[in-house]
């Protein structure tokens, strides 16, 4: 069975270091809070808002050792008045060894996207 875990974070500036560092924090927290192993992760889709162009967030996944995971980066739809400098993640995982609900993680200013969490 495959399930998806969602998450997001924001950066203050459009720099490679900030994009990679904040994405690393997000991925590490998703992995930790959901007790995932690298072999559990099938693929990750990253989206960024139009104002983030300095780096691919997938670089962060490689830096934390997700070397055999399929990764894809895309632009988020440019909706007026939406959250700026936002990186979103959809992580597809093999859920066969899990019987609990997965925890979706929202960091920094992205917490406004899911106030119910």
Secondary structure as UniProt FT lines:
FT   STRAND          2..10
FT   HELIX           16..33
FT   TURN            34..35
FT   HELIX           38..40
FT   STRAND          41..48
FT   TURN            50..51
FT   HELIX           58..63
FT   TURN            64..65
FT   TURN            67..68
FT   STRAND          70..75
FT   TURN            80..81
FT   STRAND          86..94
FT   TURN            96..97
FT   STRAND          105..106
FT   HELIX           108..114
FT   TURN            115..116
//
